[in-house]
């Protein structure tokens, strides 16, 4: 199940291929995916430039985490 979600997100975010090698649609949609924001936080660690601010990327990742937590909590309440 994780592979069905993570692998397409990784490809669409430019984690495996540079977004410049993909169609323009991918580079315009990349900021919608949380893996792109994670990659932007990791790029300076390896000496590459990143887009945007660290705080903005952290806020997006925090928001995605909160939404996923709320959805999981709601789902677990229905099961239990």
C-alpha positions in Angstrom: 0.0 0.0 0.0 2.8 2.4 0.8 4.4 1.8 -2.6 1.1 2.8 -4.3 1.3 6.2 -2.6 4.9 7.0 -2.1 6.4 5.9 -5.4 4.2 8.1 -7.6 4.6 11.0 -5.2 8.4 10.6 -5.4 8.4 10.5 -9.2 6.0 13.5 -9.4 8.1 15.5 -7.0 11.4 15.2 -8.8 13.1 13.0 -6.2 14.4 10.5 -8.8 14.5 12.6 -11.9 15.1 16.3 -12.2 11.8 18.1 -12.9 13.5 19.8 -15.8 13.7 16.3 -17.5 9.9 15.8 -17.1 7.1 17.6 -18.9 6.3 21.2 -17.7 3.1 20.0 -16.1 5.1 18.0 -13.5 7.2 21.0 -12.5 4.1 23.2 -12.0 2.3 20.6 -10.0 5.3 19.5 -7.9 4.7 22.0 -5.0 1.3 20.3 -4.4 3.0 17.1 -3.1 4.5 16.9 0.3 7.5 14.9 -1.0 8.6 18.0 -3.0 8.6 20.1 0.2 10.7 17.4 1.9 13.1 17.3 -1.0 13.4 21.1 -0.8 14.4 20.8 2.8 17.0 18.1 2.0 18.6 19.8 -1.1 20.8 22.3 0.9 22.2 19.4 2.9 23.9 18.0 -0.2 24.9 21.5 -1.4 22.2 22.1 -4.0 19.9 25.2 -4.1 16.3 24.9 -2.9 13.2 26.9 -3.8 11.2 28.7 -1.1 11.7 29.2 2.6 12.4 26.5 5.2 9.5 27.8 7.3 7.1 27.5 4.4 8.1 23.9 3.6 7.9 23.0 7.3 4.4 24.5 7.5 3.2 22.5 4.5 4.6 19.3 5.9 3.1 20.0 9.3 -0.3 20.7 7.7 -0.2 17.5 5.7 0.8 15.6 8.8 -2.1 17.1 10.8 -4.7 16.3 8.1 -3.4 12.7 7.8 -3.5 12.3 11.6 -7.1 13.6 11.8 -8.1 11.3 8.9 -6.5 8.3 10.6 -8.0 9.1 13.9 -11.5 9.4 12.4 -11.0 6.1 10.5 -9.8 4.3 13.7 -12.8 5.6 15.7 -15.2 4.0 13.1 -13.4 0.7 13.3 -13.2 0.5 17.1 
